[in-house]
Amino acid sequence: MSKDTAEVFVVEDNPADVALIRVVLSALPYPPRVLVAKDGEQALKMLRSPDFHPQLIILDLNMPRIDGQTVLQQYHPREVPIVVFSSTENKVEVQRALALGACEYVQKPIGYEPYANAVRGIVNRWISDSTDHPAQTS
């Protein structure tokens, strides 16, 4: 891994979703390093570390202990884009997440290809231009 490899922080309690995100990201031309927190409590501990600097946070909303909305409320440095990637269809939850500082809401699609396309799209929109690598177009 080179020193300019992007880091994507995935905050997700579902191991199947984590595995799928890892597979999709590992197939990118410049695969980012994937760091994972299984709930909001673990995410906040990691985000408060002075040595932790991901380029992108992919955040689920519905998690045990501390949910994604609470992470958005408590994590204030906004130099890192936070994209909510959740299955919720609740428009109030989505609007609240955006009001709390999420840069984008992407609903988790059903099926491998739509899901993979959604994850690739998130990464291409939010970190491709911040690395030294050329942006990938599809």
C-alpha positions as CSV (number, residue, x, y, z in Angstrom):
1,M,0.0,0.0,0.0
2,S,1.4,3.4,-1.0
3,K,1.4,6.3,1.4
4,D,-1.2,8.1,-0.7
5,T,-3.7,5.2,-0.5
6,A,-7.1,6.6,0.5
7,E,-8.8,5.4,3.6
8,V,-12.5,4.7,3.8
9,F,-14.1,4.4,7.2
10,V,-17.2,2.2,7.1
11,V,-19.5,2.4,10.1
12,E,-21.8,-0.6,9.7
13,D,-23.1,-3.3,12.0
14,N,-24.1,-5.8,9.4
15,P,-21.1,-8.1,8.6
16,A,-22.6,-9.0,5.2
17,D,-22.7,-5.3,4.2
18,V,-19.1,-4.8,5.4
19,A,-17.9,-7.8,3.4
20,L,-19.7,-6.6,0.3
21,I,-18.3,-3.1,0.6
22,R,-14.8,-4.6,1.0
23,V,-15.2,-6.7,-2.1
24,V,-16.4,-3.8,-4.2
25,L,-13.7,-1.4,-3.0
26,S,-10.9,-4.0,-3.4
27,A,-11.8,-4.3,-7.1
28,L,-11.3,-0.5,-7.8
29,P,-8.3,0.5,-9.9
30,Y,-6.8,2.2,-6.8
31,P,-8.3,0.3,-3.9
32,P,-8.7,2.3,-0.7
33,R,-7.8,1.0,2.7
34,V,-11.1,0.0,4.5
35,L,-11.4,0.6,8.2
36,V,-14.5,-0.6,10.0
37,A,-16.5,0.2,13.1
38,K,-19.4,-2.1,14.0
39,D,-21.4,0.6,15.7
40,G,-21.6,4.3,16.5
41,E,-19.8,3.9,19.9
42,Q,-16.8,2.3,18.3
43,A,-16.9,4.8,15.4
44,L,-16.8,7.8,17.8
45,K,-13.9,6.3,19.7
46,M,-11.9,5.9,16.5
47,L,-12.9,9.3,15.1
48,R,-11.7,11.0,18.3
49,S,-8.2,9.5,17.9
50,P,-5.7,12.3,16.8
51,D,-4.0,9.8,14.5
52,F,-7.2,8.7,12.6
53,H,-7.7,10.6,9.3
54,P,-10.0,8.8,6.8
55,Q,-10.8,10.5,3.5
56,L,-14.4,9.3,3.6
57,I,-16.9,8.0,6.1
58,I,-19.7,5.7,4.9
59,L,-22.2,5.6,7.7
60,D,-25.2,3.4,8.4
61,L,-28.0,5.0,10.4
62,N,-29.6,2.0,12.2
63,M,-27.0,0.4,14.5
64,P,-26.9,-0.8,18.1
65,R,-25.6,1.2,21.0
66,I,-25.1,4.5,19.2
67,D,-26.9,5.1,15.9
68,G,-25.7,7.0,12.9
69,Q,-27.7,10.1,13.8
70,T,-25.9,10.4,17.1
71,V,-22.5,9.9,15.4
72,L,-23.4,12.9,13.1
73,Q,-24.4,14.9,16.2
74,Q,-21.3,14.2,18.1
75,Y,-18.6,14.2,15.4
76,H,-18.0,17.8,14.5
77,P,-14.9,18.0,12.3
78,R,-16.4,18.4,8.8
79,E,-13.3,18.2,6.7
80,V,-14.1,14.5,6.1
81,P,-17.2,13.9,3.9
82,I,-19.8,11.6,5.6
83,V,-22.1,9.7,3.3
84,V,-25.1,8.0,4.9
85,F,-25.5,4.5,3.2
86,S,-28.6,3.0,4.8
87,S,-31.7,1.0,4.0
88,T,-34.0,3.5,5.6
89,E,-36.8,5.0,3.5
90,N,-37.8,7.4,6.3
91,K,-37.6,10.8,4.8
92,V,-37.5,12.5,8.2
93,E,-34.4,10.4,9.1
94,V,-32.8,11.2,5.8
95,Q,-33.4,15.0,6.1
96,R,-32.2,15.0,9.7
97,A,-29.0,13.2,8.7
98,L,-28.4,15.8,6.0
99,A,-29.2,18.6,8.4
100,L,-26.6,17.2,10.9
101,G,-23.9,17.4,8.3
102,A,-24.0,14.3,6.1
103,C,-22.9,15.2,2.6
104,E,-25.2,12.7,0.9
105,Y,-27.7,10.0,1.5
106,V,-27.6,6.9,-0.6
107,Q,-30.2,4.2,-0.1
108,K,-28.8,0.6,0.0
109,P,-30.1,-1.1,-3.1
110,I,-31.0,-4.8,-3.3
111,G,-28.9,-7.0,-5.5
112,Y,-25.1,-7.2,-6.0
113,E,-24.7,-5.0,-9.1
114,P,-26.9,-2.1,-7.9
115,Y,-25.2,-2.3,-4.5
116,A,-21.7,-2.4,-6.1
117,N,-22.6,0.5,-8.4
118,A,-23.8,2.6,-5.4
119,V,-20.6,2.0,-3.4
120,R,-18.4,2.8,-6.4
121,G,-20.4,5.9,-7.0
122,I,-19.9,7.1,-3.4
123,V,-16.2,6.6,-3.6
124,N,-15.9,8.2,-7.1
125,R,-17.9,11.3,-6.0
126,W,-16.1,11.9,-2.7
127,I,-12.5,10.7,-2.8
128,S,-11.4,10.3,-6.4
129,D,-10.5,14.0,-6.8
130,S,-8.8,14.2,-3.4
131,T,-6.1,11.7,-4.3
132,D,-3.2,11.9,-6.8
133,H,-4.9,9.3,-9.0
134,P,-6.9,10.2,-12.1
135,A,-10.7,10.1,-11.6
136,Q,-12.2,6.9,-13.0
137,T,-15.2,7.3,-15.3
138,S,-17.6,4.6,-16.1
